[in-house]
Amino acid sequence: MGELWDERDAGVLRLPSGRLVRGRGLRHPLDPTAPTPSYALYLLGRQPPPVPWESRWLRWPDFRLPVDRPGAREALIEVWERAVDERVEVACGGGRGRTGTALACLAVLDGVPAGEAVAYVRARYDRRAVETPWQKGYVRGFAGPVTG
């Protein structure tokens, strides 16, 4: 098992299962004393610059939804699975809309009812997470928990 996040650190969300995932806005510089992720999922309209840790880019324009919905689900399941024993980060430009939407989808995968996932993330991550009505709708329509 690898090192995990400290849930008291900025942007770290604890899911009901105990998994910890850090949400972050890439426009805000990373604190040089903060731990780095072992894996990151970047939600951006354009490919991000390279980072020294393993990462995946999901094309997701600002204020919109992921371009590849099946690919987004696959990427979010991977984040959810890796969060068991890795420091996993999900990030977009500002860290609220796309990141909040992805975190709410992770909450759904973790067993939070889809209709409650946005409120769950807003209460535990950022009160302004999930910025648009279509992002809220995406979360409500996101398939339930991973089984198996």
N, C-alpha and C positions, 0 to 999 in steps of 0.2 A: 504494500500500500504506500502511495506517495504522500507527500505533505499536502495538507488541505489548507483552505483559506481560514483565516480567523474571522468568525462571523461578526466581530465588532468592527472590522475594517470597512471603510467606505465602499458602498456599492455591493456588498456581499449579501445575497439573499439565501435564506435557509428555506428549503422546500420541506413539506410535511414529512418526507422520508428521512430527513436529516442531511440530504445532499446540499452542498454549498456551491453556489455559482456567483461569480462576480459580474455585475453589469457595469459598463463604463462608457463614457463619451470620449471618442478619440480626439476631439478638438481640445480636450483638457489634457495638459501634459501629465504623464504618469509620474507620480512621486518616485524619485530615485531610490528611496528607502523602502518602497512598497514591494512585496513579493511579485514576481512575474508569473504569468500563467504557464502551465505545461502545455496547454492547448487553448486555442481561441477560435471563435466563430465571428467573423466580421461581416456585418450587414450594411453594405454600401452599394451605391449606384455604380461606382467604379472600383476597379481592383485596388486594394490598399497596397502601400509599400511593404516590402518584406520585413519580417520580424524574426528575432533569433529563436523563437519557439515555434512549435508545430501549429499551423493555423489553416483555416479554410475560409474562403470567401464565398458568400452567398449574395448574388445580385439582388439588391433590395433598395430601390430609389427612396429618397427622403419623402416622408409623409405618405408613402404608398405601401404596397404589399409585395411580398417576394415574387420575382418574375417566374420562378420555377417552383410551383407549390409542392409537387411531390418531392423535389430535391430539398425544399425547405423542411418538410416533415422529416426526411431522412437525416438531415444535418442536425435538427433539434433532438431527435432520438439519440444520435451519437453524442451530443453534448450531455444529455441526461444520463446516458450510460457511463460516460467517462467521469462524470462528477462524483461517482461513488468513491473513487480513490485518486483523483487528479484535481489540480487547480485549474478549473475551466473558466474562461471568460467569454462573455458575449458583449459585443460592442458595436455601436454605430457612431455617427458623427457627434450627436449631442448626448446620447445615452438615455434618452427618454422614450421616444416614439417607437422606433424599430426594436431597440433593446427591450423596452418594457413589453412590447407585444411578444417578443421571443421568450422573455421570462414568464409571461402569463401562459404561453403555450407549454413551457416546461412544467409549470404548476399543474396544468391539465394532465400532462403525461404522468405526473406524480400523484394524481388522484383528486386534485381539486376540481370540483364541478366547473365545467366551462363557463357557466353563467356567473360564477363567483371568482374566477381567476384574475380578472382585471382588478377587482377590489383587493384581492389578496396581495398582488404585487404593489398596488398603490399604498397599502398599509405598511408594507415591509421593505420596500425598495425606494420608491419615489412617488409622492402623491400626484405628480403630473404624468406618470408613465402611461403609455398607450394614448396617443394624441388625437387620433382621428376616429370618426364613426366606423369607417371601413376596417381600421385596425381592431376596434372592439368587436366588430362582426366576424373578423377572421378568427379571433380567439374563441368566440361563442361557437363557431362552426368547427373548431379544431377537434380532431378525433381524440377519444378518451385515453385512459391509462394504457401504458405498454404492459403486456402480459407475457409470461413465459420465461 
